[in-house]
Amino acid sequence: MEWQGDRMAANLDGKALRAQHEFLATPKARSWLAAGKTTKVRNLKISGEKTTP
């Protein structure tokens, strides 16, 4: 999964998914990953820079 500004992209079961929305660019205190009743997350890497308002 990649997330930059108002754009997001992911690869799920070999299918490329992309989205763009102004809400994605708003500051957030936390992020959540969920899908169905169970979720397996492999090779998760979160990186970025902390910005000050």
CHARMM-style PDB file with segment names, atoms N, HN, CA, C and O in Angstrom:
ATOM      1  N   MET     1       0.836  -1.165   0.000  1.00  0.00      PROA
ATOM      2  CA  MET     1       0.000   0.000   0.000  1.00  0.00      PROA
ATOM      3  C   MET     1       0.882   1.229   0.000  1.00  0.00      PROA
ATOM      4  O   MET     1       1.873   1.280   0.729  1.00  0.00      PROA
ATOM      5  N   GLU     2       0.542   2.212  -0.798  1.00  0.00      PROA
ATOM      6  HN  GLU     2      -0.263   2.170  -1.390  1.00  0.00      PROA
ATOM      7  CA  GLU     2       1.248   3.482  -0.838  1.00  0.00      PROA
ATOM      8  C   GLU     2       0.234   4.600  -0.635  1.00  0.00      PROA
ATOM      9  O   GLU     2      -0.883   4.560  -1.152  1.00  0.00      PROA
ATOM     10  N   TRP     3       0.657   5.590   0.129  1.00  0.00      PROA
ATOM     11  HN  TRP     3       1.564   5.623   0.549  1.00  0.00      PROA
ATOM     12  CA  TRP     3      -0.243   6.695   0.423  1.00  0.00      PROA
ATOM     13  C   TRP     3       0.573   7.966   0.404  1.00  0.00      PROA
ATOM     14  O   TRP     3       1.524   8.104   1.174  1.00  0.00      PROA
ATOM     15  N   GLN     4       0.217   8.898  -0.464  1.00  0.00      PROA
ATOM     16  HN  GLN     4      -0.556   8.786  -1.089  1.00  0.00      PROA
ATOM     17  CA  GLN     4       0.936  10.165  -0.558  1.00  0.00      PROA
ATOM     18  C   GLN     4      -0.061  11.261  -0.879  1.00  0.00      PROA
ATOM     19  O   GLN     4      -0.748  11.220  -1.900  1.00  0.00      PROA
ATOM     20  N   GLY     5      -0.129  12.245   0.011  1.00  0.00      PROA
ATOM     21  HN  GLY     5       0.429  12.278   0.841  1.00  0.00      PROA
ATOM     22  CA  GLY     5      -1.061  13.347  -0.204  1.00  0.00      PROA
ATOM     23  C   GLY     5      -2.489  12.858  -0.308  1.00  0.00      PROA
ATOM     24  O   GLY     5      -2.982  12.183   0.595  1.00  0.00      PROA
ATOM     25  N   ASP     6      -3.159  13.190  -1.400  1.00  0.00      PROA
ATOM     26  HN  ASP     6      -2.759  13.739  -2.134  1.00  0.00      PROA
ATOM     27  CA  ASP     6      -4.561  12.788  -1.570  1.00  0.00      PROA
ATOM     28  C   ASP     6      -4.713  11.519  -2.420  1.00  0.00      PROA
ATOM     29  O   ASP     6      -5.808  11.215  -2.894  1.00  0.00      PROA
ATOM     30  N   ARG     7      -3.611  10.781  -2.610  1.00  0.00      PROA
ATOM     31  HN  ARG     7      -2.721  11.027  -2.225  1.00  0.00      PROA
ATOM     32  CA  ARG     7      -3.643   9.567  -3.440  1.00  0.00      PROA
ATOM     33  C   ARG     7      -3.233   8.336  -2.641  1.00  0.00      PROA
ATOM     34  O   ARG     7      -2.379   8.402  -1.757  1.00  0.00      PROA
ATOM     35  N   MET     8      -3.866   7.208  -2.977  1.00  0.00      PROA
ATOM     36  HN  MET     8      -4.560   7.155  -3.696  1.00  0.00      PROA
ATOM     37  CA  MET     8      -3.575   5.947  -2.313  1.00  0.00      PROA
ATOM     38  C   MET     8      -3.556   4.846  -3.371  1.00  0.00      PROA
ATOM     39  O   MET     8      -4.374   4.844  -4.290  1.00  0.00      PROA
ATOM     40  N   ALA     9      -2.627   3.922  -3.235  1.00  0.00      PROA
ATOM     41  HN  ALA     9      -1.962   3.924  -2.488  1.00  0.00      PROA
ATOM     42  CA  ALA     9      -2.554   2.779  -4.139  1.00  0.00      PROA
ATOM     43  C   ALA     9      -2.241   1.533  -3.330  1.00  0.00      PROA
ATOM     44  O   ALA     9      -1.529   1.597  -2.327  1.00  0.00      PROA
ATOM     45  N   ALA    10      -2.773   0.402  -3.767  1.00  0.00      PROA
ATOM     46  HN  ALA    10      -3.351   0.350  -4.581  1.00  0.00      PROA
ATOM     47  CA  ALA    10      -2.537  -0.860  -3.062  1.00  0.00      PROA
ATOM     48  C   ALA    10      -2.573  -2.001  -4.065  1.00  0.00      PROA
ATOM     49  O   ALA    10      -3.112  -1.867  -5.163  1.00  0.00      PROA
ATOM     50  N   ASN    11      -1.991  -3.125  -3.669  1.00  0.00      PROA
ATOM     51  HN  ASN    11      -1.553  -3.234  -2.777  1.00  0.00      PROA
ATOM     52  CA  ASN    11      -2.035  -4.340  -4.450  1.00  0.00      PROA
ATOM     53  C   ASN    11      -2.681  -5.391  -3.565  1.00  0.00      PROA
ATOM     54  O   ASN    11      -2.124  -5.753  -2.529  1.00  0.00      PROA
ATOM     55  N   LEU    12      -3.839  -5.883  -3.955  1.00  0.00      PROA
ATOM     56  HN  LEU    12      -4.291  -5.589  -4.797  1.00  0.00      PROA
ATOM     57  CA  LEU    12      -4.587  -6.842  -3.142  1.00  0.00      PROA
ATOM     58  C   LEU    12      -4.844  -8.088  -3.979  1.00  0.00      PROA
ATOM     59  O   LEU    12      -5.562  -8.042  -4.977  1.00  0.00      PROA
ATOM     60  N   ASP    13      -4.253  -9.194  -3.562  1.00  0.00      PROA
ATOM     61  HN  ASP    13      -3.669  -9.232  -2.751  1.00  0.00      PROA
ATOM     62  CA  ASP    13      -4.401 -10.463  -4.291  1.00  0.00      PROA
ATOM     63  C   ASP    13      -4.079 -10.308  -5.773  1.00  0.00      PROA
ATOM     64  O   ASP    13      -4.771 -10.864  -6.626  1.00  0.00      PROA
ATOM     65  N   GLY    14      -3.017  -9.546  -6.079  1.00  0.00      PROA
ATOM     66  HN  GLY    14      -2.455  -9.095  -5.386  1.00  0.00      PROA
ATOM     67  CA  GLY    14      -2.590  -9.381  -7.459  1.00  0.00      PROA
ATOM     68  C   GLY    14      -3.348  -8.337  -8.255  1.00  0.00      PROA
ATOM     69  O   GLY    14      -3.064  -8.143  -9.436  1.00  0.00      PROA
ATOM     70  N   LYS    15      -4.308  -7.659  -7.635  1.00  0.00      PROA
ATOM     71  HN  LYS    15      -4.539  -7.817  -6.675  1.00  0.00      PROA
ATOM     72  CA  LYS    15      -5.077  -6.622  -8.320  1.00  0.00      PROA
ATOM     73  C   LYS    15      -4.645  -5.249  -7.838  1.00  0.00      PROA
ATOM     74  O   LYS    15      -4.568  -5.003  -6.634  1.00  0.00      PROA
ATOM     75  N   ALA    16      -4.362  -4.354  -8.778  1.00  0.00      PROA
ATOM     76  HN  ALA    16      -4.425  -4.554  -9.756  1.00  0.00      PROA
ATOM     77  CA  ALA    16      -3.953  -2.995  -8.425  1.00  0.00      PROA
ATOM     78  C   ALA    16      -5.188  -2.153  -8.130  1.00  0.00      PROA
ATOM     79  O   ALA    16      -6.145  -2.136  -8.904  1.00  0.00      PROA
ATOM     80  N   LEU    17      -5.151  -1.462  -7.006  1.00  0.00      PROA
ATOM     81  HN  LEU    17      -4.374  -1.477  -6.377  1.00  0.00      PROA
ATOM     82  CA  LEU    17      -6.249  -0.586  -6.592  1.00  0.00      PROA
ATOM     83  C   LEU    17      -5.698   0.814  -6.405  1.00  0.00      PROA
ATOM     84  O   LEU    17      -4.618   0.987  -5.840  1.00  0.00      PROA
ATOM     85  N   ARG    18      -6.430   1.819  -6.875  1.00  0.00      PROA
ATOM     86  HN  ARG    18      -7.308   1.679  -7.334  1.00  0.00      PROA
ATOM     87  CA  ARG    18      -6.003   3.208  -6.722  1.00  0.00      PROA
ATOM     88  C   ARG    18      -7.193   4.061  -6.325  1.00  0.00      PROA
ATOM     89  O   ARG    18      -8.326   3.794  -6.726  1.00  0.00      PROA
ATOM     90  N   ALA    19      -6.924   5.093  -5.533  1.00  0.00      PROA
ATOM     91  HN  ALA    19      -6.003   5.310  -5.207  1.00  0.00      PROA
ATOM     92  CA  ALA    19      -7.978   6.021  -5.131  1.00  0.00      PROA
ATOM     93  C   ALA    19      -7.379   7.410  -4.961  1.00  0.00      PROA
ATOM     94  O   ALA    19      -6.194   7.564  -4.664  1.00  0.00      PROA
ATOM     95  N   GLN    20      -8.216   8.405  -5.155  1.00  0.00      PROA
ATOM     96  HN  GLN    20      -9.179   8.280  -5.397  1.00  0.00      PROA
ATOM     97  CA  GLN    20      -7.806   9.787  -4.915  1.00  0.00      PROA
ATOM     98  C   GLN    20      -8.995  10.519  -4.308  1.00  0.00      PROA
ATOM     99  O   GLN    20     -10.099  10.483  -4.852  1.00  0.00      PROA
ATOM    100  N   HSD    21      -8.763  11.185  -3.174  1.00  0.00      PROA
ATOM    101  HN  HSD    21      -7.866  11.214  -2.732  1.00  0.00      PROA
ATOM    102  CA  HSD    21      -9.815  11.946  -2.502  1.00  0.00      PROA
ATOM    103  C   HSD    21      -9.160  12.961  -1.589  1.00  0.00      PROA
ATOM    104  O   HSD    21      -8.137  12.668  -0.971  1.00  0.00      PROA
ATOM    105  N   GLU    22      -9.727  14.138  -1.494  1.00  0.00      PROA
ATOM    106  HN  GLU    22     -10.558  14.376  -1.996  1.00  0.00      PROA
ATOM    107  CA  GLU    22      -9.131  15.207  -0.680  1.00  0.00      PROA
ATOM    108  C   GLU    22      -8.994  14.812   0.792  1.00  0.00      PROA
ATOM    109  O   GLU    22      -8.081  15.288   1.467  1.00  0.00      PROA
ATOM    110  N   PHE    23      -9.880  13.954   1.305  1.00  0.00      PROA
ATOM    111  HN  PHE    23     -10.622  13.568   0.757  1.00  0.00      PROA
ATOM    112  CA  PHE    23      -9.803  13.534   2.713  1.00  0.00      PROA
ATOM    113  C   PHE    23      -8.505  12.793   3.022  1.00  0.00      PROA
ATOM    114  O   PHE    23      -7.997  12.875   4.141  1.00  0.00      PROA
ATOM    115  N   LEU    24      -7.967  12.072   2.043  1.00  0.00      PROA
ATOM    116  HN  LEU    24      -8.380  12.005   1.135  1.00  0.00      PROA
ATOM    117  CA  LEU    24      -6.733  11.320   2.272  1.00  0.00      PROA
ATOM    118  C   LEU    24      -5.577  12.236   2.662  1.00  0.00      PROA
ATOM    119  O   LEU    24      -4.647  11.791   3.336  1.00  0.00      PROA
ATOM    120  N   ALA    25      -5.612  13.501   2.257  1.00  0.00      PROA
ATOM    121  HN  ALA    25      -6.367  13.862   1.710  1.00  0.00      PROA
ATOM    122  CA  ALA    25      -4.518  14.439   2.527  1.00  0.00      PROA
ATOM    123  C   ALA    25      -4.660  15.158   3.864  1.00  0.00      PROA
ATOM    124  O   ALA    25      -3.764  15.910   4.246  1.00  0.00      PROA
ATOM    125  N   THR    26      -5.765  14.950   4.588  1.00  0.00      PROA
ATOM    126  HN  THR    26      -6.494  14.339   4.277  1.00  0.00      PROA
ATOM    127  CA  THR    26      -5.939  15.634   5.864  1.00  0.00      PROA
ATOM    128  C   THR    26      -5.121  14.944   6.958  1.00  0.00      PROA
ATOM    129  O   THR    26      -4.967  13.723   6.930  1.00  0.00      PROA
ATOM    130  N   PRO    27      -4.592  15.713   7.926  1.00  0.00      PROA
ATOM    131  CA  PRO    27      -3.811  15.118   9.013  1.00  0.00      PROA
ATOM    132  C   PRO    27      -4.657  14.129   9.832  1.00  0.00      PROA
ATOM    133  O   PRO    27      -5.835  14.372  10.095  1.00  0.00      PROA
ATOM    134  N   LYS    28      -4.039  13.022  10.224  1.00  0.00      PROA
ATOM    135  HN  LYS    28      -3.083  12.824  10.010  1.00  0.00      PROA
ATOM    136  CA  LYS    28      -4.729  12.001  11.019  1.00  0.00      PROA
ATOM    137  C   LYS    28      -3.857  11.574  12.196  1.00  0.00      PROA
ATOM    138  O   LYS    28      -2.630  11.559  12.099  1.00  0.00      PROA
ATOM    139  N   ALA    29      -4.497  11.229  13.294  1.00  0.00      PROA
ATOM    140  HN  ALA    29      -5.494  11.241  13.373  1.00  0.00      PROA
ATOM    141  CA  ALA    29      -3.773  10.786  14.486  1.00  0.00      PROA
ATOM    142  C   ALA    29      -3.408   9.307  14.390  1.00  0.00      PROA
ATOM    143  O   ALA    29      -2.428   8.875  14.996  1.00  0.00      PROA
ATOM    144  N   ARG    30      -4.194   8.516  13.627  1.00  0.00      PROA
ATOM    145  HN  ARG    30      -4.990   8.868  13.134  1.00  0.00      PROA
ATOM    146  CA  ARG    30      -3.932   7.076  13.500  1.00  0.00      PROA
ATOM    147  C   ARG    30      -4.567   6.551  12.220  1.00  0.00      PROA
ATOM    148  O   ARG    30      -5.440   7.194  11.636  1.00  0.00      PROA
ATOM    149  N   SER    31      -4.123   5.393  11.798  1.00  0.00      PROA
ATOM    150  HN  SER    31      -3.414   4.871  12.273  1.00  0.00      PROA
ATOM    151  CA  SER    31      -4.673   4.721  10.622  1.00  0.00      PROA
ATOM    152  C   SER    31      -5.042   3.296  10.993  1.00  0.00      PROA
ATOM    153  O   SER    31      -4.450   2.720  11.905  1.00  0.00      PROA
ATOM    154  N   TRP    32      -6.009   2.723  10.298  1.00  0.00      PROA
ATOM    155  HN  TRP    32      -6.490   3.191   9.557  1.00  0.00      PROA
ATOM    156  CA  TRP    32      -6.473   1.371  10.584  1.00  0.00      PROA
ATOM    157  C   TRP    32      -6.471   0.543   9.308  1.00  0.00      PROA
ATOM    158  O   TRP    32      -6.760   1.053   8.226  1.00  0.00      PROA
ATOM    159  N   LEU    33      -6.146  -0.729   9.442  1.00  0.00      PROA
ATOM    160  HN  LEU    33      -5.912  -1.143  10.321  1.00  0.00      PROA
ATOM    161  CA  LEU    33      -6.235  -1.684   8.340  1.00  0.00      PROA
ATOM    162  C   LEU    33      -7.239  -2.748   8.747  1.00  0.00      PROA
ATOM    163  O   LEU    33      -7.115  -3.332   9.823  1.00  0.00      PROA
ATOM    164  N   ALA    34      -8.232  -3.011   7.906  1.00  0.00      PROA
ATOM    165  HN  ALA    34      -8.332  -2.537   7.031  1.00  0.00      PROA
ATOM    166  CA  ALA    34      -9.216  -4.039   8.213  1.00  0.00      PROA
ATOM    167  C   ALA    34      -9.847  -4.549   6.925  1.00  0.00      PROA
ATOM    168  O   ALA    34     -10.002  -3.805   5.957  1.00  0.00      PROA
ATOM    169  N   ALA    35     -10.200  -5.803   6.929  1.00  0.00      PROA
ATOM    170  HN  ALA    35     -10.074  -6.407   7.716  1.00  0.00      PROA
ATOM    171  CA  ALA    35     -10.893  -6.390   5.782  1.00  0.00      PROA
ATOM    172  C   ALA    35     -11.603  -7.648   6.246  1.00  0.00      PROA
ATOM    173  O   ALA    35     -10.952  -8.593   6.692  1.00  0.00      PROA
ATOM    174  N   GLY    36     -12.906  -7.680   6.151  1.00  0.00      PROA
ATOM    175  HN  GLY    36     -13.435  -6.912   5.788  1.00  0.00      PROA
ATOM    176  CA  GLY    36     -13.670  -8.867   6.523  1.00  0.00      PROA
ATOM    177  C   GLY    36     -13.524  -9.222   7.994  1.00  0.00      PROA
ATOM    178  O   GLY    36     -13.287  -8.355   8.835  1.00  0.00      PROA
ATOM    179  N   LYS    37     -13.667 -10.498   8.291  1.00  0.00      PROA
ATOM    180  HN  LYS    37     -13.860 -11.203   7.608  1.00  0.00      PROA
ATOM    181  CA  LYS    37     -13.586 -10.961   9.671  1.00  0.00      PROA
ATOM    182  C   LYS    37     -12.156 -11.198  10.125  1.00  0.00      PROA
ATOM    183  O   LYS    37     -11.855 -11.086  11.313  1.00  0.00      PROA
ATOM    184  N   THR    38     -11.269 -11.527   9.184  1.00  0.00      PROA
ATOM    185  HN  THR    38     -11.514 -11.618   8.219  1.00  0.00      PROA
ATOM    186  CA  THR    38      -9.865 -11.742   9.526  1.00  0.00      PROA
ATOM    187  C   THR    38      -8.991 -11.015   8.506  1.00  0.00      PROA
ATOM    188  O   THR    38      -9.382 -10.815   7.356  1.00  0.00      PROA
ATOM    189  N   THR    39      -7.829 -10.636   8.946  1.00  0.00      PROA
ATOM    190  HN  THR    39      -7.512 -10.798   9.880  1.00  0.00      PROA
ATOM    191  CA  THR    39      -6.890  -9.943   8.075  1.00  0.00      PROA
ATOM    192  C   THR    39      -5.489 -10.454   8.339  1.00  0.00      PROA
ATOM    193  O   THR    39      -5.089 -10.595   9.494  1.00  0.00      PROA
ATOM    194  N   LYS    40      -4.743 -10.730   7.293  1.00  0.00      PROA
ATOM    195  HN  LYS    40      -5.068 -10.615   6.354  1.00  0.00      PROA
ATOM    196  CA  LYS    40      -3.328 -11.075   7.403  1.00  0.00      PROA
ATOM    197  C   LYS    40      -2.543  -9.948   6.755  1.00  0.00      PROA
ATOM    198  O   LYS    40      -2.788  -9.593   5.602  1.00  0.00      PROA
ATOM    199  N   VAL    41      -1.620  -9.398   7.485  1.00  0.00      PROA
ATOM    200  HN  VAL    41      -1.422  -9.686   8.422  1.00  0.00      PROA
ATOM    201  CA  VAL    41      -0.775  -8.333   6.963  1.00  0.00      PROA
ATOM    202  C   VAL    41       0.645  -8.861   6.911  1.00  0.00      PROA
ATOM    203  O   VAL    41       1.188  -9.291   7.929  1.00  0.00      PROA
ATOM    204  N   ARG    42       1.252  -8.832   5.730  1.00  0.00      PROA
ATOM    205  HN  ARG    42       0.810  -8.483   4.903  1.00  0.00      PROA
ATOM    206  CA  ARG    42       2.616  -9.311   5.546  1.00  0.00      PROA
ATOM    207  C   ARG    42       3.472  -8.172   5.017  1.00  0.00      PROA
ATOM    208  O   ARG    42       3.013  -7.355   4.220  1.00  0.00      PROA
ATOM    209  N   ASN    43       4.693  -8.126   5.459  1.00  0.00      PROA
ATOM    210  HN  ASN    43       5.066  -8.790   6.107  1.00  0.00      PROA
ATOM    211  CA  ASN    43       5.662  -7.160   4.950  1.00  0.00      PROA
ATOM    212  C   ASN    43       5.165  -5.716   5.078  1.00  0.00      PROA
ATOM    213  O   ASN    43       5.277  -4.933   4.134  1.00  0.00      PROA
ATOM    214  N   LEU    44       4.623  -5.372   6.227  1.00  0.00      PROA
ATOM    215  HN  LEU    44       4.532  -6.007   6.994  1.00  0.00      PROA
ATOM    216  CA  LEU    44       4.123  -4.022   6.464  1.00  0.00      PROA
ATOM    217  C   LEU    44       5.274  -3.093   6.815  1.00  0.00      PROA
ATOM    218  O   LEU    44       6.068  -3.382   7.709  1.00  0.00      PROA
ATOM    219  N   LYS    45       5.356  -1.996   6.116  1.00  0.00      PROA
ATOM    220  HN  LYS    45       4.711  -1.761   5.389  1.00  0.00      PROA
ATOM    221  CA  LYS    45       6.367  -0.988   6.394  1.00  0.00      PROA
ATOM    222  C   LYS    45       5.681   0.376   6.383  1.00  0.00      PROA
ATOM    223  O   LYS    45       5.044   0.749   5.398  1.00  0.00      PROA
ATOM    224  N   ILE    46       5.810   1.101   7.459  1.00  0.00      PROA
ATOM    225  HN  ILE    46       6.328   0.798   8.260  1.00  0.00      PROA
ATOM    226  CA  ILE    46       5.242   2.439   7.543  1.00  0.00      PROA
ATOM    227  C   ILE    46       6.382   3.417   7.704  1.00  0.00      PROA
ATOM    228  O   ILE    46       7.186   3.306   8.630  1.00  0.00      PROA
ATOM    229  N   SER    47       6.447   4.371   6.803  1.00  0.00      PROA
ATOM    230  HN  SER    47       5.794   4.461   6.051  1.00  0.00      PROA
ATOM    231  CA  SER    47       7.513   5.370   6.883  1.00  0.00      PROA
ATOM    232  C   SER    47       6.947   6.724   6.481  1.00  0.00      PROA
ATOM    233  O   SER    47       5.909   6.815   5.827  1.00  0.00      PROA
ATOM    234  N   GLY    48       7.635   7.745   6.877  1.00  0.00      PROA
ATOM    235  HN  GLY    48       8.479   7.671   7.408  1.00  0.00      PROA
ATOM    236  CA  GLY    48       7.197   9.094   6.534  1.00  0.00      PROA
ATOM    237  C   GLY    48       7.883  10.112   7.404  1.00  0.00      PROA
ATOM    238  O   GLY    48       8.770   9.794   8.196  1.00  0.00      PROA
ATOM    239  N   GLU    49       7.460  11.322   7.241  1.00  0.00      PROA
ATOM    240  HN  GLU    49       6.739  11.580   6.597  1.00  0.00      PROA
ATOM    241  CA  GLU    49       8.033  12.418   8.008  1.00  0.00      PROA
ATOM    242  C   GLU    49       6.930  13.089   8.821  1.00  0.00      PROA
ATOM    243  O   GLU    49       5.834  13.329   8.314  1.00  0.00      PROA
ATOM    244  N   LYS    50       7.220  13.382  10.048  1.00  0.00      PROA
ATOM    245  HN  LYS    50       8.110  13.188  10.459  1.00  0.00      PROA
ATOM    246  CA  LYS    50       6.286  14.094  10.889  1.00  0.00      PROA
ATOM    247  C   LYS    50       6.311  15.563  10.476  1.00  0.00      PROA
ATOM    248  O   LYS    50       7.373  16.175  10.360  1.00  0.00      PROA
ATOM    249  N   THR    51       5.134  16.105  10.261  1.00  0.00      PROA
ATOM    250  HN  THR    51       4.272  15.608  10.356  1.00  0.00      PROA
ATOM    251  CA  THR    51       5.064  17.517   9.886  1.00  0.00      PROA
ATOM    252  C   THR    51       4.475  18.333  11.031  1.00  0.00      PROA
ATOM    253  O   THR    51       3.700  17.816  11.835  1.00  0.00      PROA
ATOM    254  N   THR    52       4.833  19.568  11.098  1.00  0.00      PROA
ATOM    255  HN  THR    52       5.462  19.988  10.444  1.00  0.00      PROA
ATOM    256  CA  THR    52       4.289  20.464  12.118  1.00  0.00      PROA
ATOM    257  C   THR    52       3.344  21.438  11.451  1.00  0.00      PROA
ATOM    258  O   THR    52       3.621  21.924  10.355  1.00  0.00      PROA
ATOM    259  N   PRO    53       2.223  21.730  12.105  1.00  0.00      PROA
ATOM    260  CA  PRO    53       1.232  22.633  11.503  1.00  0.00      PROA
ATOM    261  C   PRO    53       1.744  24.044  11.352  1.00  0.00      PROA
ATOM    262  OT1 PRO    53       1.023  24.913  10.862  1.00  0.00      PROA
TER     263      PRO     53
END
